[in-house]
């Protein structure tokens, strides 16, 4: 029985594709990612004009994660604040190496632009600008820390 040319090309292509995936997985094991460790997680906190509450919120966050860090980094995105929020964030970042501060203009897309700065393989997002109310901050944070 003679196999048509297009079927031979298809079979060889699928075999090469499978070999590429096997090679990628073996490289991941060899590089140390497949040793059972959990992937790194970055917490992205999006804020805007939060000078009244941002310092207390971030200090609470850092206190909750001091004994058992839940994230490899905390990326705080200042989305076009026109109050003292940027200065407060920069001052906190000078004392806490876990914090990474990104200042973006109001026209930017905070989540899409901040994802490029995150080192974690998993992103957890707290959008304080529009989605998480002040009363829900503690509950959301405790839920994330106690996972």
URURDA-V324044 format. One record per pair of residues at least 6 apart in sequence whose ideal C-beta (glycine too) atoms are under 8 Angstrom apart, sorted by the first residue. I is the first residue (numbers start at 1). J is the second residue. Records with the same first field share a line. If there is no record, write none. Layout:
I = J / J
This chain:
25 = 34
28 = 34
29 = 35
33 = 39
39 = 120 / 121 / 122
40 = 72 / 119 / 120 / 121 / 122
41 = 70 / 71 / 72 / 120 / 121 / 122 / 123 / 124
42 = 71 / 72 / 73 / 74 / 75 / 118 / 119 / 120 / 122 / 123 / 124
43 = 61 / 70 / 71 / 73 / 74 / 75 / 123 / 124 / 125 / 126 / 144
44 = 75 / 77 / 111 / 114 / 115 / 118 / 123 / 124 / 125 / 126
45 = 58 / 61 / 74 / 75 / 76 / 77 / 125 / 126 / 128
46 = 77 / 79 / 110 / 111 / 114 / 125 / 126 / 127 / 128 / 129
47 = 54 / 76 / 77 / 78 / 79 / 81 / 85 / 89 / 128 / 129
48 = 78 / 79 / 80 / 81 / 85 / 106 / 128 / 129
49 = 81 / 82 / 83 / 85
50 = 57 / 81 / 85 / 128
51 = 81 / 83 / 84 / 85 / 88
53 = 134
54 = 85 / 88 / 89
55 = 88 / 92
57 = 128 / 137
58 = 74 / 76 / 89 / 92 / 99
59 = 92
60 = 138 / 141
61 = 74 / 141
62 = 74 / 96 / 98 / 99
64 = 141 / 142 / 145
65 = 71 / 98 / 145
69 = 98
70 = 144 / 145 / 147
71 = 98 / 120 / 124
72 = 119 / 120
73 = 98 / 99 / 100 / 118 / 119 / 120
74 = 98 / 99 / 100
75 = 100 / 101 / 102 / 114 / 117 / 118
76 = 89 / 93 / 99 / 100 / 101 / 102
77 = 102 / 104 / 110 / 111 / 113 / 114
78 = 85 / 86 / 89 / 101 / 102 / 103 / 104
79 = 104 / 106 / 108 / 110 / 129
80 = 104 / 105 / 106 / 107 / 108
86 = 103
89 = 99 / 101
90 = 101
92 = 99 / 101
93 = 99 / 100 / 101
100 = 117
102 = 113 / 114 / 117
104 = 110 / 113 / 114
110 = 129
111 = 125 / 127
115 = 123
124 = 144
126 = 132 / 137 / 140 / 141 / 144
128 = 137
132 = 140
